[in-house]
Amino acid sequence: MTIFAMIVLVGTTPASGQSPSSRIDQLLQNEWQKNAIKPSKRTGDLEFLRRVTLDLVGRIPTVKEIRQFEVEPDRTRVVEALLSSQAFAKFQAELWTATLNGYTSAFQSDRVVLQKWLEKQFASDRGFDQIATQLLSAEGSAAFDGPVNFLLRHPEQPAVKVCRIFLGVRLDCARCHDHPYDRWKQADFEQMSRFFQVMRRSELSQGNPQLIDSRPGNESPPRFLTGAQPKTGQWRAELALFVVSCKPFRRNLANRIWYQLLGRGI
């Protein structure tokens, strides 16, 4: 399951034949030795089962699951079974819907439609790069097109939300002035915001807004935080490509997953 392929997300390459989990263990051991840290003892079987079930599907194990694990305490098998379950896809969709759209369907966005779409993506084991690409470039209506509800939910200054969720970058201060403690300037915010100038929102039917892109006119072209500029009129599609191709995206997603599973970001 790609959610545990942390090494891919942080941009390092496992040695030939080495699994991502083995590479992560190796990196952790190196840091422990470097900082003279003694790791905690291996947890007991039933405690492990409780923790991993809560982390991956959001509930405690059933009596049946406990009995099965007592007979065959194979931790790898349990993790793989949970990751391939529909319960995992549903739980991840709930978590990410809250991250992307909060807990209400504000601005006529439909968080239920978004959540159902996300559930299908996780059930299909789609990569976060593919999910993010669709969220950033989606067009369509709130009632029928799940990913479009992310940007419908954030009609005001969407660049701030996009940068925070997908890049781990806070442009909040740069909306009004150059950031006093970070590298981001007001010009960075303005140039990133232009990617969304092509978005057009209309009322397709009562309570069902539609989001589409128009062709750029005489607007000044946008610029990504790395300095990259779009080469076509599909500004949001190119923004999605810039986002998922940059290192901060991989680092930020790895950090979010680490926080979810371990309770504290890297």
N, C-alpha and C positions, 0 to 999 in steps of 0.2 A: 504494500500500500504506500503510495507516494507521501502520505502525511508523515511517515516515519523516515523518509529518505532525507534526513536533515543535512547530510553532507552535500547533497546536490543543491539544496536551498542556500547554503552558506557559501557555495562556490568552490569547494575543494573537491578533489577527485580521488576516490578510493583507489588503492593499488589494485592491479589486475587480479581478479578472483576474490577480492575482499568485499564483503557485504557492507552496506552503509552503516548498519548497527555496530559492526566490528570496528569500523573506522571511527565512529563516535566514541566507542569505549577507549580506543587508543588515544584519541585527543584528550579525553577526560583524564586518563591515567597520566599523560604527560603533564597536564596542568597540576594535578595533585602532587606529583613529585616535585615540580618546579616550586610550588608554594607550600610544601611540607604539610599537605592536607591528608588526613587519614579518613577515608570514606566510611560511611556508616555500614554496619553489618547487613548482610543480605536479609531481606524481610522474610517472614514465615509465609508458607503457602497460602493460607486462608487470608492473611492480611494483604498479600499480593493480589489475590483474586478480587477482594473487595475494592482495592484501589484502582486496579486496571478497569474494572467494570464501571465504576463511577466515572473515571476519566474518559472512557471511550463511548459509553452509551447513556451516561447520566443517571444510573440507578445502581442499587446494590444487587449482588447476585441472588438468584432464586435458590430455594432449597435444593431443587433438582440440579442446578449448576454446581452447587457446593458439593453435593454427593458425587457427581461425576468427576469433579476435580480431585476429590479425595481418593478416588479409585485410580485416576490417571492424572497426576499433578504435572502435566506438560505445559509449561508457561508459554512457550512459543505457539503451541496449538491454540491455546485460549486467546492469545492476542490476535492471531490470524482469523479465528472464528468471529471474534467481535468486530474486527475491521471489515469483514465481508458481510456483516449482517445489515439488514435494513434499519435496525435500531441505531447503528452507528451513523448511517447517512442522515437519518431523521434528527439525531441529536446535534450533529455538526451543522445541519441546516438551521436549527434553532439558534445555535450560538452565533453563526455568521449573519443571520437575519437581524439579530439584535445589534451586532457590530455595524452593519451596513445601514439599517433603517430604524434603529431604536426599537421601542416597544409600542409604537403607535403608527397608524397609517396616515401620517401628516401630509399635507399638500396633495391629497387625493392619490398618493401612492398606495399600492395594494401590497402590503407586506406578506399576506398569505400566499399570493401568487408568486412572489419572489421566493418565499420559503419552499414552496413546492418545487420550483425550478432548481433551487440549490440542492434539495434532497435528491433530485434526479442526477445532478452533476456528481455528487459524492457517491451515490450508488453505482455510477458508471466509472468511478475512479478517475475522473478527469483531473488534470493538473491545475494547480492554482493559477498558472500563467494563462491557461485557456479560460478559466472562470473569470479572471480579472479582465481579460481582453473583451469578453462579451459584456461585462458590466460597464466598461468604459465606452464602448462603441455602440451599445444597443439602441435600436429604434423600434417604435411600435407603441402599443397601447398598454395601459396599466393592467387591464383585465385579462389580456391574452399573452403578453410578452414579459415573462418574469424578470429578466435582467434590467429592463428599462426602468423598473421601479426604484432602483438605487439613485439614479440621477434625478428622477422625478421628486424624490424625497428631499433633495438638497438643491433647490432652485437658486438659492442665494449663495454666491461665492463657492461653487462646487470644487474649485481648485484646492481650497483649504482641506475639505474632507478627503478628497482623492489623495492628496500628498500625505496626509496623516495616516490613513488606513493602509495604503499600498506601499509607501516609501518610508514611513516613520519620520517624516519631515513636518515640522510645524511652521506653517506660513502665517499663523494668526497675527503675530506682531507686524509682519511685513505688509499687512493690508493697509496700515496707516503710516508706517515709518520703517526705516531700516532697523533690522533686528539688533538690539543692543548687545546680545551675547552670542549670536550665531552668525553665519556667513550670509544669510538671506537678506536681500535688499527689497525695497518696495518695488523696484523694477522687476525682480524675479516673480513676485506675486502677479503683477500686471501682465507680464508676458505669458505666464502659465494660464491665467484666467482667459486669455484670448482663445485658447483651444475650445472653449465652450461657447464662444460668441455665435457659432453657427447653429446652435441648438434652437429649435422652434417648438414651443409647446402650444397645443390647441386642445379644445374640448371636442373629442370625437363623439361622445355621447354623455349624457348627464352622469357625472361622477367617474367618468372614464377618460382621463386625459391621454393625449398622444404626444410622443416626442419624436421629432424627425430632425434631420440636418438640412440646412440650406447650403447653397454654394457660396463660398466666400465672395464678398464683394470687394470694396475698397478698404476693408479693415486691414490694419497692420498685422502681419503674420505673427503667430505665437512663437514662443521659444521655450523649449524644455529646460529644466534646471541644469542639464549638462551643457546647454548651448545649442542642442540640435533643433533644427527647424523642419517643419513638414515640407515635403517636395510635391505634394498633390493638394487637391482641394478637400480631401477626406481628413480633416484635421483631427477629429476624435479617434479615428482608426489608427492614425499615425501616433497619436498620443499613447494609445494602448500599447503599440509596439515599443515605443520608447520606455514606457513604464516596466513592462515585463522583461525587457532585455537588459535592464541596468542592475548593477550589483545591490544597491539599496533595497530593491524589491525582494531579492532572495534573502538578504539578511533580515529584513523586517518580517517576512513571513516565517522564517525560521524562529525568530524571537517570539512571535505571537504564538506559535505552536508550542515552543518551549514553556512559555508562561502558562498556557492552557494545561499542559501535562504536569508541570513541576511547581506551579504556583508563583514563580518568579522568573522574569525575563533574564536573558543572558546578559 
